[in-house]
Amino acid sequence: MTITYVPPIDGKEMANISECEIDEMAKIVYDTRKEILSGKPVPANRNMNLEAWNYIIKKFINLDNVFVIRAFDGDKLVGYRFVRPLKYCTMIYHENENDAKQYSHIKDWLINEGLNFEKGIASGQQATHKDYLNQGIGTQLRVLCNEETKKRGYTWALVYDLDTKVRWDWSLHYYTKHFPNLVMSDIKTPLSAGGYGKLFYYKI
């Protein structure tokens, strides 16, 4: 097994990812979550089917200033990670009055932390093929994405989108280990963003 990490793509190149590969991405995240979270409590609004994952990935590839790094074993897609700027986080950039009422305390916390929103990234979307788990692929994708993020001028990342204890434990272990400047809040992750654990950010 030789894993190849393809350099990041964005814009038109990313938007031209084939329907076949989009289907592969959706199946990877669906199958992996099904295996890892089998028998574990998952919020009803996060227990998505293949069609829902397909829709989410298509949405990602058509957003401006988003990039993706993919991992292949030969011709087989075995992992990927999308990175998007904070401007796509409705908890910070409110779309309506309801968002403002629901999330203003989160925005206030980050403002009080002195963070520049234009330099921040939001939680991305990542998955590793279920047959390739625990081989360091997901970690390497994060490393490469952080390097690329830094090149693009971003300086910090807000972490949310955690919906289960499994994902929370893994994420907290990873970010605490690799980013000693992690800052934990007292704010519970909103249900719309997974609902598990508390929000935190780290400097890139």
Number of C-alpha atoms within 10 A of each C-alpha: 6 7 14 15 18 12 13 18 17 19 14 11 11 17 16 11 13 10 11 9 12 18 17 18 25 22 20 24 22 22 18 18 18 16 11 13 16 10 8 11 11 16 15 8 11 17 14 13 13 16 12 14 19 19 13 14 16 17 11 19 23 15 16 14 13 20 24 23 21 22 23 17 14 11 8 12 18 25 26 25 21 23 24 22 23 22 17 16 16 16 20 20 16 18 11 9 9 10 14 17 10 12 17 15 14 19 16 12 14 17 12 9 10 9 14 12 19 13 17 22 24 21 19 22 16 19 24 27 23 19 11 14 15 10 10 10 23 20 13 13 23 19 13 16 22 18 12 18 22 14 10 11 12 20 19 23 24 21 21 23 23 23 23 18 15 13 17 17 12 10 15 15 11 13 16 13 11 13 13 10 13 19 14 12 15 10 13 14 21 20 14 13 19 18 19 21 22 16 21 20 21 19 15 18
